[in-house]
Amino acid sequence: MNGFQLIEIGALDEWRAHHGGFDAARARDGRRVVDHELTMQYIGLTANALQPGEEAGYWHVHSRVEELYVFLEGRGQMGLDDEIVEVGPGTVIRVGQGVARTWRARPDSAGELRWLCIRAGGDELPHLPDDSARLPERPMPWTE
C-alpha cells in the first residue's frame, strides 16, 4: 500500500450534488465527509455547499475537536456562542473546543455558500514542524 491516497471531490459547483454525512440520520445534500473516504488518522475534512437561505438547523459544540472553516464561495453567517460573524470567500475561522457553532448561507447570497471544514484533535502542533527533513539529493520530478 502507498503512503498516500488520492480522490477527486469535484469542482466547487459539483459539491451540492453530493449527499452525505457522518451517519444516515445526519446526511444532507451538499455534504461530503472526505475523511470517511480516505484513511485519515489525525484530521477530518468535510466539503460543504448550502443554497442561499439554507442553514444548518442546529447548534453543536465539541469537547475535544478543534475545527477550521475555510470559506471559498458565496456569502453566509456563522453563529459563534453569542456572536454572529459574516463569512465569504477567503474567510477562515478557527473554532475551539467548547464554542457553540452554527451557520447559514445568506438569503441574498449570489450563489451557494461553499466551504471546507477541517477537524483535528489530539496533541498540539509545534509552532514549526519538528518532524520534517529536506531531501536535497532528490531531484525534482518535473519534466517541463
N, CA, C and O atoms as CSV, one atom per row, in Angstrom:
chain,resi,resn,atom,element,x,y,z
A,1,MET,N,N,0.831,-1.182,0.000
A,1,MET,CA,C,0.000,0.000,0.000
A,1,MET,C,C,0.873,1.243,0.000
A,1,MET,O,O,1.894,1.297,0.686
A,2,ASN,N,N,0.462,2.246,-0.780
A,2,ASN,CA,C,1.175,3.519,-0.822
A,2,ASN,C,C,0.964,4.291,0.469
A,2,ASN,O,O,0.001,4.041,1.194
A,3,GLY,N,N,1.848,5.216,0.755
A,3,GLY,CA,C,1.729,6.078,1.916
A,3,GLY,C,C,0.857,7.290,1.638
A,3,GLY,O,O,0.803,8.213,2.451
A,4,PHE,N,N,0.175,7.301,0.503
A,4,PHE,CA,C,-0.737,8.402,0.199
A,4,PHE,C,C,-1.968,7.848,-0.501
A,4,PHE,O,O,-1.948,6.740,-1.036
A,5,GLN,N,N,-3.023,8.623,-0.492
A,5,GLN,CA,C,-4.262,8.288,-1.196
A,5,GLN,C,C,-4.718,9.521,-1.951
A,5,GLN,O,O,-4.426,10.644,-1.539
A,6,LEU,N,N,-5.430,9.327,-3.049
A,6,LEU,CA,C,-5.918,10.428,-3.858
A,6,LEU,C,C,-7.367,10.162,-4.214
A,6,LEU,O,O,-7.708,9.073,-4.676
A,7,ILE,N,N,-8.221,11.154,-3.999
A,7,ILE,CA,C,-9.596,11.105,-4.502
A,7,ILE,C,C,-9.894,12.458,-5.129
A,7,ILE,O,O,-9.200,13.438,-4.858
A,8,GLU,N,N,-10.894,12.512,-5.943
A,8,GLU,CA,C,-11.355,13.768,-6.529
A,8,GLU,C,C,-12.690,14.113,-5.885
A,8,GLU,O,O,-13.616,13.303,-5.911
A,9,ILE,N,N,-12.800,15.309,-5.305
A,9,ILE,CA,C,-14.076,15.703,-4.712
A,9,ILE,C,C,-14.878,16.590,-5.656
A,9,ILE,O,O,-15.972,17.035,-5.312
A,10,GLY,N,N,-14.343,16.845,-6.833
A,10,GLY,CA,C,-15.070,17.609,-7.841
A,10,GLY,C,C,-14.880,19.105,-7.693
A,10,GLY,O,O,-14.385,19.599,-6.680
A,11,ALA,N,N,-15.284,19.801,-8.727
A,11,ALA,CA,C,-15.225,21.262,-8.718
A,11,ALA,C,C,-16.246,21.808,-7.727
A,11,ALA,O,O,-17.206,21.122,-7.376
A,12,LEU,N,N,-16.040,23.030,-7.283
A,12,LEU,CA,C,-16.926,23.629,-6.285
A,12,LEU,C,C,-18.390,23.561,-6.689
A,12,LEU,O,O,-19.257,23.310,-5.852
A,13,ASP,N,N,-18.670,23.786,-7.978
A,13,ASP,CA,C,-20.066,23.793,-8.407
A,13,ASP,C,C,-20.682,22.398,-8.474
A,13,ASP,O,O,-21.860,22.265,-8.806
A,14,GLU,N,N,-19.912,21.360,-8.168
A,14,GLU,CA,C,-20.426,19.991,-8.115
A,14,GLU,C,C,-20.704,19.523,-6.686
A,14,GLU,O,O,-21.306,18.466,-6.499
A,15,TRP,N,N,-20.285,20.275,-5.685
A,15,TRP,CA,C,-20.383,19.822,-4.303
A,15,TRP,C,C,-21.815,19.630,-3.838
A,15,TRP,O,O,-22.091,18.713,-3.065
A,16,ARG,N,N,-22.724,20.469,-4.291
A,16,ARG,CA,C,-24.114,20.389,-3.827
A,16,ARG,C,C,-24.750,19.055,-4.201
A,16,ARG,O,O,-25.641,18.587,-3.491
A,17,ALA,N,N,-24.325,18.440,-5.281
A,17,ALA,CA,C,-24.917,17.185,-5.763
A,17,ALA,C,C,-24.591,16.003,-4.855
A,17,ALA,O,O,-25.245,14.963,-4.944
A,18,HIS,N,N,-23.600,16.142,-3.989
A,18,HIS,CA,C,-23.242,15.023,-3.116
A,18,HIS,C,C,-24.171,14.997,-1.908
A,18,HIS,O,O,-24.468,16.042,-1.329
A,19,HIS,N,N,-24.626,13.819,-1.531
A,19,HIS,CA,C,-25.467,13.636,-0.344
A,19,HIS,C,C,-24.676,12.789,0.641
A,19,HIS,O,O,-24.310,11.654,0.336
A,20,GLY,N,N,-24.412,13.336,1.816
A,20,GLY,CA,C,-23.630,12.565,2.776
A,20,GLY,C,C,-23.709,13.154,4.164
A,20,GLY,O,O,-24.356,14.175,4.397
A,21,GLY,N,N,-23.035,12.486,5.078
A,21,GLY,CA,C,-22.993,12.922,6.460
A,21,GLY,C,C,-22.196,11.936,7.284
A,21,GLY,O,O,-21.675,10.949,6.763
A,22,PHE,N,N,-22.105,12.208,8.565
A,22,PHE,CA,C,-21.359,11.337,9.458
A,22,PHE,C,C,-22.089,10.024,9.695
A,22,PHE,O,O,-21.455,9.010,9.987
A,23,ASP,N,N,-23.417,10.027,9.573
A,23,ASP,CA,C,-24.235,8.825,9.592
A,23,ASP,C,C,-25.517,9.160,8.841
A,23,ASP,O,O,-25.740,10.313,8.473
A,24,ALA,N,N,-26.362,8.156,8.613
A,24,ALA,CA,C,-27.564,8.352,7.804
A,24,ALA,C,C,-28.501,9.411,8.387
A,24,ALA,O,O,-29.132,10.157,7.639
A,25,ALA,N,N,-28.594,9.482,9.705
A,25,ALA,CA,C,-29.504,10.438,10.338
A,25,ALA,C,C,-29.049,11.884,10.147
A,25,ALA,O,O,-29.862,12.806,10.214
A,26,ARG,N,N,-27.756,12.082,9.911
A,26,ARG,CA,C,-27.237,13.444,9.759
A,26,ARG,C,C,-26.820,13.754,8.332
A,26,ARG,O,O,-26.156,14.762,8.091
A,27,ALA,N,N,-27.193,12.920,7.396
A,27,ALA,CA,C,-26.828,13.152,6.000
A,27,ALA,C,C,-27.714,14.241,5.400
A,27,ALA,O,O,-28.879,14.387,5.771
A,28,ARG,N,N,-27.145,14.997,4.470
A,28,ARG,CA,C,-27.898,16.024,3.763
A,28,ARG,C,C,-27.232,16.293,2.423
A,28,ARG,O,O,-26.083,15.910,2.201
A,29,ASP,N,N,-27.956,16.948,1.541
A,29,ASP,CA,C,-27.387,17.358,0.269
A,29,ASP,C,C,-26.307,18.408,0.538
A,29,ASP,O,O,-26.453,19.257,1.417
A,30,GLY,N,N,-25.235,18.335,-0.226
A,30,GLY,CA,C,-24.181,19.322,-0.119
A,30,GLY,C,C,-23.153,19.051,0.962
A,30,GLY,O,O,-22.401,19.955,1.325
A,31,ARG,N,N,-23.097,17.834,1.489
A,31,ARG,CA,C,-22.064,17.496,2.486
A,31,ARG,C,C,-21.343,16.234,2.035
A,31,ARG,O,O,-21.968,15.243,1.658
A,32,ARG,N,N,-20.044,16.288,2.080
A,32,ARG,CA,C,-19.208,15.125,1.773
A,32,ARG,C,C,-18.180,14.988,2.879
A,32,ARG,O,O,-17.370,15.890,3.093
A,33,VAL,N,N,-18.208,13.874,3.577
A,33,VAL,CA,C,-17.261,13.616,4.653
A,33,VAL,C,C,-16.058,12.907,4.030
A,33,VAL,O,O,-16.025,11.682,3.917
A,34,VAL,N,N,-15.091,13.696,3.638
A,34,VAL,CA,C,-13.941,13.195,2.894
A,34,VAL,C,C,-13.130,12.210,3.733
A,34,VAL,O,O,-12.581,11.248,3.195
A,35,ASP,N,N,-13.047,12.439,5.052
A,35,ASP,CA,C,-12.241,11.530,5.872
A,35,ASP,C,C,-12.876,10.149,6.002
A,35,ASP,O,O,-12.215,9.229,6.485
A,36,HIS,N,N,-14.120,9.968,5.595
A,36,HIS,CA,C,-14.702,8.623,5.548
A,36,HIS,C,C,-14.269,7.879,4.285
A,36,HIS,O,O,-14.424,6.662,4.193
A,37,GLU,N,N,-13.733,8.608,3.326
A,37,GLU,CA,C,-13.292,8.018,2.068
A,37,GLU,C,C,-11.789,7.773,2.022
A,37,GLU,O,O,-11.302,7.021,1.178
A,38,LEU,N,N,-11.068,8.400,2.917
A,38,LEU,CA,C,-9.618,8.246,2.992
A,38,LEU,C,C,-9.257,7.689,4.365
A,38,LEU,O,O,-10.046,7.773,5.305
A,39,THR,N,N,-8.073,7.129,4.470
A,39,THR,CA,C,-7.598,6.608,5.755
A,39,THR,C,C,-6.934,7.747,6.521
A,39,THR,O,O,-5.719,7.932,6.459
A,40,MET,N,N,-7.750,8.500,7.240
A,40,MET,CA,C,-7.255,9.663,7.976
A,40,MET,C,C,-6.997,9.262,9.418
A,40,MET,O,O,-7.793,8.529,10.005
A,41,GLN,N,N,-5.896,9.731,10.001
A,41,GLN,CA,C,-5.544,9.393,11.372
A,41,GLN,C,C,-5.771,10.537,12.341
A,41,GLN,O,O,-6.261,10.312,13.448
A,42,TYR,N,N,-5.430,11.754,11.957
A,42,TYR,CA,C,-5.402,12.858,12.902
A,42,TYR,C,C,-6.265,14.042,12.508
A,42,TYR,O,O,-6.499,14.936,13.321
A,43,ILE,N,N,-6.742,14.059,11.268
A,43,ILE,CA,C,-7.551,15.180,10.803
A,43,ILE,C,C,-8.799,14.660,10.103
A,43,ILE,O,O,-8.832,13.528,9.621
A,44,GLY,N,N,-9.805,15.491,10.057
A,44,GLY,CA,C,-11.025,15.184,9.328
A,44,GLY,C,C,-11.328,16.331,8.384
A,44,GLY,O,O,-10.880,17.457,8.603
A,45,LEU,N,N,-12.093,16.047,7.328
A,45,LEU,CA,C,-12.401,17.064,6.330
A,45,LEU,C,C,-13.792,16.827,5.777
A,45,LEU,O,O,-14.136,15.711,5.390
A,46,THR,N,N,-14.594,17.893,5.740
A,46,THR,CA,C,-15.858,17.851,5.017
A,46,THR,C,C,-15.845,18.950,3.971
A,46,THR,O,O,-15.281,20.022,4.190
A,47,ALA,N,N,-16.472,18.677,2.826
A,47,ALA,CA,C,-16.706,19.662,1.772
A,47,ALA,C,C,-18.201,19.954,1.800
A,47,ALA,O,O,-19.014,19.030,1.768
A,48,ASN,N,N,-18.573,21.236,1.859
A,48,ASN,CA,C,-19.950,21.628,2.134
A,48,ASN,C,C,-20.460,22.667,1.152
A,48,ASN,O,O,-19.702,23.510,0.673
A,49,ALA,N,N,-21.767,22.598,0.852
A,49,ALA,CA,C,-22.420,23.586,-0.005
A,49,ALA,C,C,-23.857,23.769,0.456
A,49,ALA,O,O,-24.617,22.804,0.540
A,50,LEU,N,N,-24.228,25.014,0.754
A,50,LEU,CA,C,-25.600,25.355,1.119
A,50,LEU,C,C,-26.167,26.315,0.093
A,50,LEU,O,O,-25.461,27.200,-0.389
A,51,GLN,N,N,-27.431,26.149,-0.243
A,51,GLN,CA,C,-28.108,27.070,-1.142
A,51,GLN,C,C,-28.451,28.347,-0.392
A,51,GLN,O,O,-28.595,28.321,0.830
A,52,PRO,N,N,-28.586,29.468,-1.101
A,52,PRO,CA,C,-28.957,30.711,-0.430
A,52,PRO,C,C,-30.197,30.506,0.449
A,52,PRO,O,O,-31.200,29.942,0.013
A,53,GLY,N,N,-30.100,30.977,1.691
A,53,GLY,CA,C,-31.194,30.843,2.646
A,53,GLY,C,C,-31.187,29.556,3.445
A,53,GLY,O,O,-31.895,29.458,4.446
A,54,GLU,N,N,-30.409,28.566,3.035
A,54,GLU,CA,C,-30.356,27.292,3.755
A,54,GLU,C,C,-29.453,27.434,4.979
A,54,GLU,O,O,-28.478,28.185,4.953
A,55,GLU,N,N,-29.780,26.712,6.047
A,55,GLU,CA,C,-28.996,26.781,7.270
A,55,GLU,C,C,-28.744,25.386,7.819
A,55,GLU,O,O,-29.367,24.411,7.397
A,56,ALA,N,N,-27.818,25.310,8.771
A,56,ALA,CA,C,-27.513,24.029,9.401
A,56,ALA,C,C,-28.736,23.495,10.135
A,56,ALA,O,O,-29.009,22.295,10.089
A,57,GLY,N,N,-29.476,24.370,10.811
A,57,GLY,CA,C,-30.662,23.931,11.526
A,57,GLY,C,C,-30.385,23.407,12.925
A,57,GLY,O,O,-31.296,22.920,13.596
A,58,TYR,N,N,-29.143,23.500,13.371
A,58,TYR,CA,C,-28.774,23.040,14.710
A,58,TYR,C,C,-27.499,23.756,15.149
A,58,TYR,O,O,-26.737,24.254,14.320
A,59,TRP,N,N,-27.282,23.800,16.437
A,59,TRP,CA,C,-26.020,24.230,17.035
A,59,TRP,C,C,-25.267,22.973,17.443
A,59,TRP,O,O,-25.876,21.935,17.702
A,60,HIS,N,N,-23.947,23.065,17.501
A,60,HIS,CA,C,-23.181,21.964,18.090
A,60,HIS,C,C,-21.911,22.506,18.736
A,60,HIS,O,O,-21.476,23.625,18.462
A,61,VAL,N,N,-21.342,21.694,19.586
A,61,VAL,CA,C,-20.132,22.049,20.320
A,61,VAL,C,C,-19.270,20.800,20.436
A,61,VAL,O,O,-19.792,19.689,20.529
A,62,HIS,N,N,-17.963,20.977,20.433
A,62,HIS,CA,C,-17.029,19.856,20.596
A,62,HIS,C,C,-16.271,20.012,21.908
A,62,HIS,O,O,-15.939,21.126,22.315
A,63,SER,N,N,-16.003,18.892,22.562
A,63,SER,CA,C,-15.205,18.935,23.791
A,63,SER,C,C,-13.731,18.650,23.529
A,63,SER,O,O,-12.878,19.074,24.310
A,64,ARG,N,N,-13.412,17.936,22.440
A,64,ARG,CA,C,-12.018,17.596,22.128
A,64,ARG,C,C,-11.567,18.109,20.763
A,64,ARG,O,O,-10.382,18.381,20.570
A,65,VAL,N,N,-12.484,18.243,19.826
A,65,VAL,CA,C,-12.141,18.561,18.443
A,65,VAL,C,C,-12.084,20.070,18.225
A,65,VAL,O,O,-12.935,20.818,18.705
A,66,GLU,N,N,-11.064,20.493,17.492
A,66,GLU,CA,C,-10.912,21.874,17.036
A,66,GLU,C,C,-11.284,21.878,15.555
A,66,GLU,O,O,-10.940,20.942,14.833
A,67,GLU,N,N,-11.986,22.926,15.088
A,67,GLU,CA,C,-12.383,22.985,13.688
A,67,GLU,C,C,-11.859,24.255,13.038
A,67,GLU,O,O,-11.740,25.302,13.674
A,68,LEU,N,N,-11.546,24.132,11.745
A,68,LEU,CA,C,-11.112,25.265,10.939
A,68,LEU,C,C,-12.044,25.329,9.732
A,68,LEU,O,O,-12.104,24.392,8.935
A,69,TYR,N,N,-12.761,26.428,9.604
A,69,TYR,CA,C,-13.684,26.643,8.494
A,69,TYR,C,C,-12.999,27.538,7.474
A,69,TYR,O,O,-12.539,28.628,7.813
A,70,VAL,N,N,-12.926,27.081,6.218
A,70,VAL,CA,C,-12.301,27.837,5.139
A,70,VAL,C,C,-13.376,28.073,4.085
A,70,VAL,O,O,-13.766,27.148,3.373
A,71,PHE,N,N,-13.853,29.308,3.985
A,71,PHE,CA,C,-14.944,29.651,3.075
A,71,PHE,C,C,-14.378,30.004,1.706
A,71,PHE,O,O,-13.415,30.762,1.590
A,72,LEU,N,N,-14.998,29.435,0.670
A,72,LEU,CA,C,-14.466,29.548,-0.686
A,72,LEU,C,C,-15.353,30.350,-1.629
A,72,LEU,O,O,-14.844,31.064,-2.493
A,73,GLU,N,N,-16.677,30.244,-1.478
A,73,GLU,CA,C,-17.618,30.950,-2.354
A,73,GLU,C,C,-18.891,31.263,-1.596
A,73,GLU,O,O,-19.213,30.610,-0.603
A,74,GLY,N,N,-19.618,32.273,-2.073
A,74,GLY,CA,C,-20.907,32.634,-1.503
A,74,GLY,C,C,-20.760,33.531,-0.290
A,74,GLY,O,O,-19.651,33.874,0.122
A,75,ARG,N,N,-21.909,33.907,0.279
A,75,ARG,CA,C,-21.951,34.742,1.467
A,75,ARG,C,C,-22.757,34.017,2.524
A,75,ARG,O,O,-23.764,33.382,2.209
A,76,GLY,N,N,-22.330,34.102,3.768
A,76,GLY,CA,C,-23.045,33.428,4.834
A,76,GLY,C,C,-22.761,34.057,6.173
A,76,GLY,O,O,-22.139,35.115,6.277
A,77,GLN,N,N,-23.234,33.378,7.192
A,77,GLN,CA,C,-23.020,33.813,8.560
A,77,GLN,C,C,-22.742,32.595,9.419
A,77,GLN,O,O,-23.238,31.500,9.153
A,78,MET,N,N,-21.939,32.805,10.457
A,78,MET,CA,C,-21.740,31.782,11.485
A,78,MET,C,C,-22.169,32.347,12.814
A,78,MET,O,O,-21.844,33.483,13.158
A,79,GLY,N,N,-22.911,31.536,13.566
A,79,GLY,CA,C,-23.191,31.842,14.950
A,79,GLY,C,C,-22.100,31.193,15.778
A,79,GLY,O,O,-21.869,29.988,15.676
A,80,LEU,N,N,-21.429,31.987,16.596
A,80,LEU,CA,C,-20.332,31.514,17.442
A,80,LEU,C,C,-20.620,31.988,18.858
A,80,LEU,O,O,-20.411,33.158,19.182
A,81,ASP,N,N,-21.099,31.081,19.700
A,81,ASP,CA,C,-21.581,31.439,21.034
A,81,ASP,C,C,-22.624,32.547,20.889
A,81,ASP,O,O,-23.685,32.301,20.316
A,82,ASP,N,N,-22.359,33.758,21.387
A,82,ASP,CA,C,-23.339,34.841,21.347
A,82,ASP,C,C,-23.084,35.834,20.218
A,82,ASP,O,O,-23.678,36.912,20.203
A,83,GLU,N,N,-22.213,35.488,19.277
A,83,GLU,CA,C,-21.883,36.405,18.179
A,83,GLU,C,C,-22.310,35.821,16.840
A,83,GLU,O,O,-22.388,34.604,16.668
A,84,ILE,N,N,-22.583,36.715,15.898
A,84,ILE,CA,C,-22.825,36.337,14.503
A,84,ILE,C,C,-21.739,37.020,13.687
A,84,ILE,O,O,-21.554,38.233,13.784
A,85,VAL,N,N,-21.016,36.237,12.875
A,85,VAL,CA,C,-19.966,36.809,12.020
A,85,VAL,C,C,-20.307,36.540,10.563
A,85,VAL,O,O,-20.841,35.485,10.220
A,86,GLU,N,N,-19.992,37.503,9.714
A,86,GLU,CA,C,-20.198,37.380,8.273
A,86,GLU,C,C,-19.045,36.576,7.677
A,86,GLU,O,O,-17.891,36.751,8.066
A,87,VAL,N,N,-19.365,35.697,6.732
A,87,VAL,CA,C,-18.339,34.880,6.077
A,87,VAL,C,C,-18.507,34.952,4.567
A,87,VAL,O,O,-19.610,35.153,4.056
A,88,GLY,N,N,-17.404,34.786,3.869
A,88,GLY,CA,C,-17.408,34.787,2.415
A,88,GLY,C,C,-16.065,34.287,1.916
A,88,GLY,O,O,-15.246,33.821,2.708
A,89,PRO,N,N,-15.827,34.377,0.607
A,89,PRO,CA,C,-14.577,33.868,0.049
A,89,PRO,C,C,-13.360,34.453,0.759
A,89,PRO,O,O,-13.211,35.670,0.865
A,90,GLY,N,N,-12.498,33.568,1.242
A,90,GLY,CA,C,-11.287,33.988,1.927
A,90,GLY,C,C,-11.409,34.064,3.440
A,90,GLY,O,O,-10.403,34.239,4.127
A,91,THR,N,N,-12.624,33.934,3.977
A,91,THR,CA,C,-12.781,33.938,5.426
A,91,THR,C,C,-12.322,32.596,5.989
A,91,THR,O,O,-12.713,31.541,5.488
A,92,VAL,N,N,-11.500,32.636,7.020
A,92,VAL,CA,C,-11.035,31.436,7.717
A,92,VAL,C,C,-11.329,31.631,9.196
A,92,VAL,O,O,-10.915,32.628,9.788
A,93,ILE,N,N,-12.042,30.681,9.793
A,93,ILE,CA,C,-12.412,30.793,11.202
A,93,ILE,C,C,-11.976,29.534,11.931
A,93,ILE,O,O,-12.346,28.424,11.548
A,94,ARG,N,N,-11.185,29.712,12.984
A,94,ARG,CA,C,-10.830,28.612,13.878
A,94,ARG,C,C,-11.843,28.619,15.011
A,94,ARG,O,O,-12.093,29.659,15.621
A,95,VAL,N,N,-12.427,27.458,15.294
A,95,VAL,CA,C,-13.399,27.336,16.377
A,95,VAL,C,C,-12.859,26.303,17.360
A,95,VAL,O,O,-12.688,25.131,17.023
A,96,GLY,N,N,-12.600,26.756,18.565
A,96,GLY,CA,C,-12.021,25.899,19.588
A,96,GLY,C,C,-13.061,25.080,20.330
A,96,GLY,O,O,-14.266,25.225,20.125
A,97,GLN,N,N,-12.563,24.224,21.189
A,97,GLN,CA,C,-13.402,23.365,21.997
A,97,GLN,C,C,-14.281,24.229,22.907
A,97,GLN,O,O,-13.844,25.260,23.419
A,98,GLY,N,N,-15.515,23.791,23.093
A,98,GLY,CA,C,-16.432,24.486,23.985
A,98,GLY,C,C,-17.176,25.651,23.375
A,98,GLY,O,O,-18.012,26.252,24.048
A,99,VAL,N,N,-16.904,26.001,22.113
A,99,VAL,CA,C,-17.593,27.104,21.453
A,99,VAL,C,C,-18.771,26.536,20.667
A,99,VAL,O,O,-18.588,25.677,19.805
A,100,ALA,N,N,-19.979,27.015,20.963
A,100,ALA,CA,C,-21.166,26.600,20.208
A,100,ALA,C,C,-21.119,27.254,18.829
A,100,ALA,O,O,-20.742,28.418,18.695
A,101,ARG,N,N,-21.512,26.481,17.797
A,101,ARG,CA,C,-21.435,26.992,16.436
A,101,ARG,C,C,-22.610,26.531,15.595
A,101,ARG,O,O,-23.160,25.450,15.807
A,102,THR,N,N,-22.984,27.361,14.643
A,102,THR,CA,C,-23.967,27.046,13.619
A,102,THR,C,C,-23.665,27.943,12.429
A,102,THR,O,O,-22.833,28.843,12.542
A,103,TRP,N,N,-24.317,27.725,11.290
A,103,TRP,CA,C,-24.010,28.500,10.092
A,103,TRP,C,C,-25.212,28.504,9.164
A,103,TRP,O,O,-26.121,27.681,9.274
A,104,ARG,N,N,-25.182,29.464,8.245
A,104,ARG,CA,C,-26.201,29.546,7.206
A,104,ARG,C,C,-25.639,30.265,6.001
A,104,ARG,O,O,-24.684,31.033,6.108
A,105,ALA,N,N,-26.249,30.005,4.840
A,105,ALA,CA,C,-25.984,30.785,3.638
A,105,ALA,C,C,-26.950,31.966,3.681
A,105,ALA,O,O,-28.146,31.777,3.903
A,106,ARG,N,N,-26.456,33.155,3.477
A,106,ARG,CA,C,-27.349,34.319,3.499
A,106,ARG,C,C,-28.394,34.179,2.394
A,106,ARG,O,O,-28.075,33.714,1.299
A,107,PRO,N,N,-29.648,34.578,2.669
A,107,PRO,CA,C,-30.687,34.512,1.639
A,107,PRO,C,C,-30.344,35.341,0.408
A,107,PRO,O,O,-30.776,35.010,-0.697
A,108,ASP,N,N,-29.564,36.425,0.582
A,108,ASP,CA,C,-29.206,37.293,-0.539
A,108,ASP,C,C,-27.873,36.907,-1.186
A,108,ASP,O,O,-27.346,37.665,-2.000
A,109,SER,N,N,-27.320,35.741,-0.837
A,109,SER,CA,C,-26.066,35.295,-1.457
A,109,SER,C,C,-26.301,35.071,-2.951
A,109,SER,O,O,-27.320,34.508,-3.351
A,110,ALA,N,N,-25.356,35.515,-3.758
A,110,ALA,CA,C,-25.475,35.360,-5.207
A,110,ALA,C,C,-25.365,33.899,-5.650
A,110,ALA,O,O,-25.740,33.568,-6.775
A,111,GLY,N,N,-24.870,33.047,-4.803
A,111,GLY,CA,C,-24.729,31.629,-5.135
A,111,GLY,C,C,-24.601,30.818,-3.863
A,111,GLY,O,O,-24.779,31.332,-2.758
A,112,GLU,N,N,-24.292,29.554,-4.032
A,112,GLU,CA,C,-24.153,28.665,-2.878
A,112,GLU,C,C,-22.998,29.099,-1.988
A,112,GLU,O,O,-21.991,29.621,-2.467
A,113,LEU,N,N,-23.155,28.878,-0.688
A,113,LEU,CA,C,-22.064,29.051,0.266
A,113,LEU,C,C,-21.285,27.747,0.272
A,113,LEU,O,O,-21.841,26.691,0.575
A,114,ARG,N,N,-20.002,27.813,-0.060
A,114,ARG,CA,C,-19.171,26.606,-0.143
A,114,ARG,C,C,-17.959,26.774,0.760
A,114,ARG,O,O,-17.296,27.812,0.758
A,115,TRP,N,N,-17.684,25.721,1.535
A,115,TRP,CA,C,-16.559,25.781,2.460
A,115,TRP,C,C,-16.034,24.392,2.774
A,115,TRP,O,O,-16.710,23.383,2.574
A,116,LEU,N,N,-14.813,24.376,3.269
A,116,LEU,CA,C,-14.196,23.183,3.831
A,116,LEU,C,C,-14.188,23.326,5.338
A,116,LEU,O,O,-13.933,24.410,5.863
A,117,CYS,N,N,-14.465,22.239,6.035
A,117,CYS,CA,C,-14.315,22.210,7.482
A,117,CYS,C,C,-13.259,21.162,7.801
A,117,CYS,O,O,-13.419,19.984,7.483
A,118,ILE,N,N,-12.188,21.603,8.427
A,118,ILE,CA,C,-11.079,20.730,8.797
A,118,ILE,C,C,-11.162,20.507,10.302
A,118,ILE,O,O,-11.167,21.464,11.076
A,119,ARG,N,N,-11.225,19.245,10.715
A,119,ARG,CA,C,-11.329,18.894,12.124
A,119,ARG,C,C,-10.035,18.226,12.571
A,119,ARG,O,O,-9.439,17.443,11.831
A,120,ALA,N,N,-9.611,18.545,13.789
A,120,ALA,CA,C,-8.417,17.901,14.340
A,120,ALA,C,C,-8.557,17.820,15.850
A,120,ALA,O,O,-9.287,18.594,16.467
A,121,GLY,N,N,-7.857,16.887,16.416
A,121,GLY,CA,C,-7.824,16.736,17.861
A,121,GLY,C,C,-6.504,16.090,18.239
A,121,GLY,O,O,-5.703,15.751,17.369
A,122,GLY,N,N,-6.280,15.923,19.507
A,122,GLY,CA,C,-5.051,15.264,19.937
A,122,GLY,C,C,-4.003,16.243,20.390
A,122,GLY,O,O,-4.320,17.283,20.968
A,123,ASP,N,N,-2.755,15.916,20.132
A,123,ASP,CA,C,-1.634,16.731,20.601
A,123,ASP,C,C,-1.572,18.070,19.869
A,123,ASP,O,O,-1.945,18.170,18.699
A,124,GLU,N,N,-1.098,19.092,20.572
A,124,GLU,CA,C,-0.909,20.390,19.948
A,124,GLU,C,C,0.199,20.304,18.915
A,124,GLU,O,O,1.185,19.592,19.103
A,125,LEU,N,N,0.027,21.036,17.820
A,125,LEU,CA,C,1.060,21.100,16.794
A,125,LEU,C,C,2.179,22.019,17.252
A,125,LEU,O,O,1.914,23.027,17.907
A,126,PRO,N,N,3.422,21.694,16.924
A,126,PRO,CA,C,4.504,22.627,17.237
A,126,PRO,C,C,4.384,23.856,16.348
A,126,PRO,O,O,3.813,23.780,15.260
A,127,HIS,N,N,4.917,24.989,16.800
A,127,HIS,CA,C,4.872,26.217,16.003
A,127,HIS,C,C,5.573,26.011,14.659
A,127,HIS,O,O,5.084,26.458,13.622
A,128,LEU,N,N,6.697,25.346,14.686
A,128,LEU,CA,C,7.406,24.965,13.464
A,128,LEU,C,C,7.393,23.442,13.384
A,128,LEU,O,O,7.682,22.770,14.375
A,129,PRO,N,N,7.063,22.892,12.219
A,129,PRO,CA,C,7.078,21.427,12.127
A,129,PRO,C,C,8.447,20.878,12.520
A,129,PRO,O,O,9.463,21.247,11.931
A,130,ASP,N,N,8.469,20.003,13.510
A,130,ASP,CA,C,9.743,19.489,14.000
A,130,ASP,C,C,9.991,18.045,13.587
A,130,ASP,O,O,10.887,17.389,14.119
A,131,ASP,N,N,9.206,17.552,12.646
A,131,ASP,CA,C,9.386,16.168,12.213
A,131,ASP,C,C,9.734,16.081,10.727
A,131,ASP,O,O,9.693,14.995,10.148
A,132,SER,N,N,10.073,17.204,10.106
A,132,SER,CA,C,10.373,17.177,8.678
A,132,SER,C,C,11.876,17.186,8.438
A,132,SER,O,O,12.658,17.615,9.286
A,133,ALA,N,N,12.258,16.702,7.258
A,133,ALA,CA,C,13.664,16.718,6.842
A,133,ALA,C,C,13.700,16.980,5.348
A,133,ALA,O,O,12.984,16.326,4.588
A,134,ARG,N,N,14.520,17.924,4.916
A,134,ARG,CA,C,14.676,18.191,3.485
A,134,ARG,C,C,15.496,17.088,2.854
A,134,ARG,O,O,16.336,16.466,3.505
A,135,LEU,N,N,15.240,16.853,1.568
A,135,LEU,CA,C,15.949,15.822,0.813
A,135,LEU,C,C,16.669,16.475,-0.371
A,135,LEU,O,O,16.224,16.330,-1.510
A,136,PRO,N,N,17.769,17.189,-0.127
A,136,PRO,CA,C,18.431,17.947,-1.190
A,136,PRO,C,C,18.997,17.070,-2.299
A,136,PRO,O,O,19.183,17.545,-3.419
A,137,GLU,N,N,19.273,15.812,-2.016
A,137,GLU,CA,C,19.845,14.928,-3.041
A,137,GLU,C,C,18.794,14.389,-4.006
A,137,GLU,O,O,19.144,13.826,-5.044
A,138,ARG,N,N,17.533,14.549,-3.687
A,138,ARG,CA,C,16.469,14.022,-4.538
A,138,ARG,C,C,16.127,15.036,-5.627
A,138,ARG,O,O,15.766,16.170,-5.313
A,139,PRO,N,N,16.233,14.651,-6.907
A,139,PRO,CA,C,15.945,15.592,-7.993
A,139,PRO,C,C,14.445,15.880,-8.093
A,139,PRO,O,O,13.615,15.060,-7.699
A,140,MET,N,N,14.118,17.046,-8.620
A,140,MET,CA,C,12.733,17.414,-8.809
A,140,MET,C,C,12.137,16.553,-9.941
A,140,MET,O,O,12.849,16.220,-10.888
A,141,PRO,N,N,10.840,16.186,-9.859
A,141,PRO,CA,C,10.254,15.244,-10.814
A,141,PRO,C,C,9.732,15.862,-12.104
A,141,PRO,O,O,9.328,15.127,-13.005
A,142,TRP,N,N,9.726,17.179,-12.224
A,142,TRP,CA,C,9.096,17.821,-13.359
A,142,TRP,C,C,9.932,17.649,-14.620
A,142,TRP,O,O,11.157,17.761,-14.578
A,143,THR,N,N,9.279,17.381,-15.725
A,143,THR,CA,C,9.994,17.195,-16.996
A,143,THR,C,C,9.909,18.414,-17.898
A,143,THR,O,O,10.697,18.541,-18.834
A,144,GLU,N,N,8.974,19.308,-17.637
A,144,GLU,CA,C,8.881,20.531,-18.445
A,144,GLU,C,C,8.437,21.682,-17.614
A,144,GLU,O,O,8.301,22.794,-18.123
